[in-house]
Amino acid sequence: KGRKLSAGTLLHDVNKHRVRLFGKPFELPERDFEPKRR
Protein backbone atom coordinates (compact mmCIF):
# COMPACT_ATOMS: atom_id res chain seq x y z
CA LYS A 1 0.00 0.00 0.00
CA GLY A 2 1.86 3.07 -1.18
CA ARG A 3 -0.80 5.35 -2.63
CA LYS A 4 -3.11 8.07 -1.35
CA LEU A 5 -6.35 6.45 -0.26
CA SER A 6 -9.68 8.14 -0.89
CA ALA A 7 -11.95 9.23 1.94
CA GLY A 8 -14.05 6.06 1.85
CA THR A 9 -11.06 3.74 1.59
CA LEU A 10 -9.21 5.74 4.21
CA LEU A 11 -12.06 5.46 6.70
CA HIS A 12 -12.30 1.75 5.96
CA ASP A 13 -8.57 1.24 6.55
CA VAL A 14 -8.69 3.39 9.66
CA ASN A 15 -11.48 1.27 11.07
CA LYS A 16 -9.65 -1.88 10.06
CA HIS A 17 -6.25 -0.84 11.40
CA ARG A 18 -7.73 1.12 14.30
CA VAL A 19 -5.79 4.28 13.51
CA ARG A 20 -6.31 7.34 15.70
CA LEU A 21 -8.14 9.87 13.54
CA PHE A 22 -8.88 12.20 16.45
CA GLY A 23 -6.23 14.90 16.78
CA LYS A 24 -4.64 13.93 13.46
CA PRO A 25 -5.00 15.21 9.89
CA PHE A 26 -7.38 13.32 7.60
CA GLU A 27 -4.52 12.28 5.32
CA LEU A 28 -2.33 10.07 7.46
CA PRO A 29 1.26 9.26 6.48
CA GLU A 30 2.01 5.77 5.17
CA ARG A 31 4.04 4.94 8.28
CA ASP A 32 1.10 5.82 10.53
CA PHE A 33 -1.25 3.91 8.26
CA GLU A 34 0.54 0.60 8.60
CA PRO A 35 -0.32 -1.08 11.93
CA LYS A 36 2.51 -2.40 14.08
CA ARG A 37 2.39 -6.17 13.68
CA ARG A 38 4.30 -8.24 16.22
Biopython code that builds the backbone (N, CA, C, O; Angstrom):
import numpy as np
from Bio.PDB.StructureBuilder import StructureBuilder

atoms = [
    (1, "LYS", "N", (0.849, -1.198, 0.000)),
    (1, "LYS", "CA", (0.000, 0.000, 0.000)),
    (1, "LYS", "C", (0.881, 1.243, 0.000)),
    (1, "LYS", "O", (1.419, 1.621, 1.041)),
    (2, "GLY", "N", (1.028, 1.866, -1.129)),
    (2, "GLY", "CA", (1.864, 3.069, -1.178)),
    (2, "GLY", "C", (1.206, 4.146, -2.007)),
    (2, "GLY", "O", (1.879, 4.837, -2.771)),
    (3, "ARG", "N", (-0.109, 4.304, -1.870)),
    (3, "ARG", "CA", (-0.796, 5.349, -2.631)),
    (3, "ARG", "C", (-1.747, 6.106, -1.734)),
    (3, "ARG", "O", (-2.079, 5.638, -0.645)),
    (4, "LYS", "N", (-2.189, 7.266, -2.173)),
    (4, "LYS", "CA", (-3.106, 8.070, -1.355)),
    (4, "LYS", "C", (-4.504, 7.468, -1.427)),
    (4, "LYS", "O", (-5.091, 7.368, -2.504)),
    (5, "LEU", "N", (-5.028, 7.072, -0.281)),
    (5, "LEU", "CA", (-6.348, 6.452, -0.262)),
    (5, "LEU", "C", (-7.438, 7.518, -0.253)),
    (5, "LEU", "O", (-7.256, 8.605, 0.297)),
    (6, "SER", "N", (-8.554, 7.198, -0.859)),
    (6, "SER", "CA", (-9.676, 8.139, -0.892)),
    (6, "SER", "C", (-10.355, 8.168, 0.478)),
    (6, "SER", "O", (-10.026, 7.374, 1.360)),
    (7, "ALA", "N", (-11.285, 9.072, 0.643)),
    (7, "ALA", "CA", (-11.954, 9.233, 1.940)),
    (7, "ALA", "C", (-12.588, 7.917, 2.377)),
    (7, "ALA", "O", (-12.375, 7.464, 3.502)),
    (8, "GLY", "N", (-13.366, 7.304, 1.490)),
    (8, "GLY", "CA", (-14.048, 6.057, 1.850)),
    (8, "GLY", "C", (-13.053, 4.967, 2.206)),
    (8, "GLY", "O", (-13.174, 4.314, 3.242)),
    (9, "THR", "N", (-12.061, 4.776, 1.330)),
    (9, "THR", "CA", (-11.064, 3.739, 1.589)),
    (9, "THR", "C", (-10.285, 4.064, 2.850)),
    (9, "THR", "O", (-9.970, 3.174, 3.640)),
    (10, "LEU", "N", (-9.973, 5.342, 3.038)),
    (10, "LEU", "CA", (-9.205, 5.744, 4.207)),
    (10, "LEU", "C", (-9.968, 5.392, 5.476)),
    (10, "LEU", "O", (-9.413, 4.796, 6.400)),
    (11, "LEU", "N", (-11.243, 5.763, 5.515)),
    (11, "LEU", "CA", (-12.055, 5.461, 6.698)),
    (11, "LEU", "C", (-12.107, 3.957, 6.925)),
    (11, "LEU", "O", (-12.030, 3.492, 8.062)),
    (12, "HIS", "N", (-12.238, 3.202, 5.844)),
    (12, "HIS", "CA", (-12.299, 1.749, 5.957)),
    (12, "HIS", "C", (-10.997, 1.217, 6.558)),
    (12, "HIS", "O", (-11.019, 0.394, 7.473)),
    (13, "ASP", "N", (-9.874, 1.690, 6.040)),
    (13, "ASP", "CA", (-8.571, 1.236, 6.552)),
    (13, "ASP", "C", (-8.406, 1.665, 7.997)),
    (13, "ASP", "O", (-7.912, 0.905, 8.831)),
    (14, "VAL", "N", (-8.821, 2.883, 8.285)),
    (14, "VAL", "CA", (-8.689, 3.389, 9.661)),
    (14, "VAL", "C", (-9.453, 2.489, 10.612)),
    (14, "VAL", "O", (-8.949, 2.110, 11.669)),
    (15, "ASN", "N", (-10.676, 2.149, 10.226)),
    (15, "ASN", "CA", (-11.485, 1.270, 11.066)),
    (15, "ASN", "C", (-10.828, -0.090, 11.195)),
    (15, "ASN", "O", (-10.835, -0.702, 12.263)),
    (16, "LYS", "N", (-10.256, -0.557, 10.081)),
    (16, "LYS", "CA", (-9.647, -1.883, 10.064)),
    (16, "LYS", "C", (-8.355, -1.908, 10.882)),
    (16, "LYS", "O", (-8.109, -2.843, 11.645)),
    (17, "HIS", "N", (-7.539, -0.875, 10.714)),
    (17, "HIS", "CA", (-6.249, -0.838, 11.403)),
    (17, "HIS", "C", (-6.349, -0.139, 12.755)),
    (17, "HIS", "O", (-5.388, -0.097, 13.523)),
    (18, "ARG", "N", (-7.529, 0.409, 13.028)),
    (18, "ARG", "CA", (-7.725, 1.124, 14.302)),
    (18, "ARG", "C", (-6.716, 2.251, 14.450)),
    (18, "ARG", "O", (-5.968, 2.318, 15.425)),
    (19, "VAL", "N", (-6.715, 3.139, 13.453)),
    (19, "VAL", "CA", (-5.794, 4.281, 13.510)),
    (19, "VAL", "C", (-6.476, 5.437, 14.215)),
    (19, "VAL", "O", (-7.685, 5.621, 14.074)),
    (20, "ARG", "N", (-5.720, 6.217, 14.972)),
    (20, "ARG", "CA", (-6.311, 7.339, 15.701)),
    (20, "ARG", "C", (-6.547, 8.508, 14.753)),
    (20, "ARG", "O", (-5.603, 9.174, 14.329)),
    (21, "LEU", "N", (-7.804, 8.750, 14.428)),
    (21, "LEU", "CA", (-8.137, 9.873, 13.541)),
    (21, "LEU", "C", (-8.260, 11.150, 14.348)),
    (21, "LEU", "O", (-7.985, 12.240, 13.846)),
    (22, "PHE", "N", (-8.675, 11.016, 15.604)),
    (22, "PHE", "CA", (-8.878, 12.199, 16.446)),
    (22, "PHE", "C", (-7.537, 12.859, 16.748)),
    (22, "PHE", "O", (-6.598, 12.209, 17.206)),
    (23, "GLY", "N", (-7.465, 14.173, 16.481)),
    (23, "GLY", "CA", (-6.231, 14.896, 16.777)),
    (23, "GLY", "C", (-5.186, 14.710, 15.696)),
    (23, "GLY", "O", (-4.031, 15.099, 15.866)),
    (24, "LYS", "N", (-5.599, 14.103, 14.562)),
    (24, "LYS", "CA", (-4.640, 13.929, 13.463)),
    (24, "LYS", "C", (-5.286, 14.360, 12.148)),
    (24, "LYS", "O", (-6.506, 14.285, 12.006)),
    (25, "PRO", "N", (-4.488, 14.807, 11.195)),
    (25, "PRO", "CA", (-5.001, 15.215, 9.886)),
    (25, "PRO", "C", (-5.693, 14.055, 9.186)),
    (25, "PRO", "O", (-5.394, 12.893, 9.459)),
    (26, "PHE", "N", (-6.626, 14.370, 8.276)),
    (26, "PHE", "CA", (-7.380, 13.319, 7.601)),
    (26, "PHE", "C", (-6.451, 12.430, 6.793)),
    (26, "PHE", "O", (-6.599, 11.208, 6.781)),
    (27, "GLU", "N", (-5.480, 13.060, 6.107)),
    (27, "GLU", "CA", (-4.521, 12.278, 5.316)),
    (27, "GLU", "C", (-3.362, 11.843, 6.200)),
    (27, "GLU", "O", (-2.473, 12.634, 6.513)),
    (28, "LEU", "N", (-3.383, 10.584, 6.596)),
    (28, "LEU", "CA", (-2.327, 10.070, 7.460)),
    (28, "LEU", "C", (-1.152, 9.574, 6.633)),
    (28, "LEU", "O", (-1.335, 9.051, 5.534)),
    (29, "PRO", "N", (0.058, 9.740, 7.165)),
    (29, "PRO", "CA", (1.257, 9.259, 6.475)),
    (29, "PRO", "C", (1.242, 7.741, 6.348)),
    (29, "PRO", "O", (0.563, 7.054, 7.111)),
    (30, "GLU", "N", (1.989, 7.225, 5.387)),
    (30, "GLU", "CA", (2.010, 5.770, 5.166)),
    (30, "GLU", "C", (2.499, 5.036, 6.409)),
    (30, "GLU", "O", (1.990, 3.967, 6.748)),
    (31, "ARG", "N", (3.491, 5.615, 7.087)),
    (31, "ARG", "CA", (4.038, 4.943, 8.282)),
    (31, "ARG", "C", (2.958, 4.793, 9.340)),
    (31, "ARG", "O", (2.835, 3.745, 9.974)),
    (32, "ASP", "N", (2.163, 5.870, 9.528)),
    (32, "ASP", "CA", (1.096, 5.821, 10.528)),
    (32, "ASP", "C", (0.000, 4.863, 10.104)),
    (32, "ASP", "O", (-0.682, 4.263, 10.934)),
    (33, "PHE", "N", (-0.157, 4.730, 8.776)),
    (33, "PHE", "CA", (-1.245, 3.909, 8.263)),
    (33, "PHE", "C", (-0.998, 2.433, 8.525)),
    (33, "PHE", "O", (-1.925, 1.685, 8.836)),
    (34, "GLU", "N", (0.243, 2.022, 8.399)),
    (34, "GLU", "CA", (0.541, 0.598, 8.600)),
    (34, "GLU", "C", (0.575, 0.256, 10.084)),
    (34, "GLU", "O", (1.363, 0.834, 10.832)),
    (35, "PRO", "N", (-0.269, -0.676, 10.519)),
    (35, "PRO", "CA", (-0.322, -1.084, 11.932)),
    (35, "PRO", "C", (0.947, -1.823, 12.333)),
    (35, "PRO", "O", (1.583, -2.484, 11.513)),
    (36, "LYS", "N", (1.304, -1.699, 13.608)),
    (36, "LYS", "CA", (2.508, -2.399, 14.084)),
    (36, "LYS", "C", (2.183, -3.858, 14.357)),
    (36, "LYS", "O", (1.495, -4.179, 15.327)),
    (37, "ARG", "N", (2.680, -4.742, 13.498)),
    (37, "ARG", "CA", (2.389, -6.172, 13.676)),
    (37, "ARG", "C", (3.541, -6.852, 14.393)),
    (37, "ARG", "O", (4.690, -6.764, 13.959)),
    (38, "ARG", "N", (3.234, -7.532, 15.492)),
    (38, "ARG", "CA", (4.296, -8.241, 16.224)),
    (38, "ARG", "C", (3.765, -9.564, 16.722)),
    (38, "ARG", "O", (4.495, -10.320, 17.364)),
]
sb = StructureBuilder()
sb.init_structure("model")
sb.init_model(0)
sb.init_chain("A")
sb.init_seg("    ")
for serial, (resi, resn, name, xyz) in enumerate(atoms, 1):
    if name == "N":
        sb.init_residue(resn, " ", resi, " ")
    sb.init_atom(name, np.array(xyz, "f"), 0.0, 1.0, " ", f" {name:<3s}", serial, name[0])
structure = sb.get_structure()
